[in-house]
Amino acid sequence: MEWRFIMIGLACLMGIYLVGTVLFRPFKFLIRLAAWMLLGGVLLMAINTVFGNFGLHIAINPVTILTAGVLQLPGLVLLVLVNYLIM
């Protein structure tokens, strides 16, 4: 009788662990995505502040923020090149 309770308890703990990891992974990704967006916004504001006197202005919207945040420096270079090609 004791072994059955121990096995049921271990199975419940394993189930709680599996459900917790399955539910936490998307939340962890959303937190990282928010941090990337914050970093992208800061990088874009810095580029616009520093190079604004030279006529370089990159629009700050969700697409450019994600590009600058996820790709970081190569993303900023990409946005600057796209800005020069379009303008």
N, C-alpha and C positions, 0 to 999 in steps of 0.2 A: 504494500500500500504506500509506503514512503517513496519508493522508487518512481511510482507512477506520478506522484505529486512533484517530485523533482524534475522529471522529464516534461511534464506539462508546464511547469514554471520556466524551464529552459527554452521550450518551444515558444512560449509567450514572449520571453525576452528577445528571442531571435526575430519574432514577428514584429515587435516594437522597433527593433533596430532596423529591419528592412524597410518598414513603412517610413520611419524617420529619415533614412537616407534617400528614399525615393522622393519624398516631399521636400527635402532640404536642397537637393541639387538645383532645381529650377530657381529657387530663392537665391542661392549662391550666385547663379549666373546673372540674375537681375541686379544683384548688388554690384557685381563686377561691371555690368553694363552701365549702371548709374555712375560708378566711379570713372569709367572711360569717358562718359559724356561730360562729366564735370571737368576732367583733364582737357578734353577737346575744347570746351568752351573757354577755359583759361588760356590755352595755347592760341586760339583764334583771337581773343581779345588782346593778347600780347602782340601778335603779329599786326593786328589792325592799329594798335597804339604806336608801335615802333615804326612801321612802314607807312602809316597814314599820311605823313608829310610828303612821301614820294608818290602818292597817288594809288597805292595798293590798298584795296579794301576788299575783304572777303566777307560775303554775307554770312551771318550767323543764323543757321537754321538747323533742324535736327539731322539732316543728311550731312552737312559739313561738320557738325559737332561730332557725329559718330565717326566720320572719316578721319578727322584729326585725332580723335581719342583712341580709336582702335589701332590705326596705323602709325600714330605719333609723328615723328619727324618725316618719314616718307609720305605720310598722308598730307602734311602741311606743304611739302614740295609739290605734290600732286595737285593740291588745290591752287597753289600759286601758278603753276604751269597752265592749268585749265583756265584760270582767270586771265592770264596773258593771251592764251589762244582765242578766247571768246572776245575779249576786249580788243 
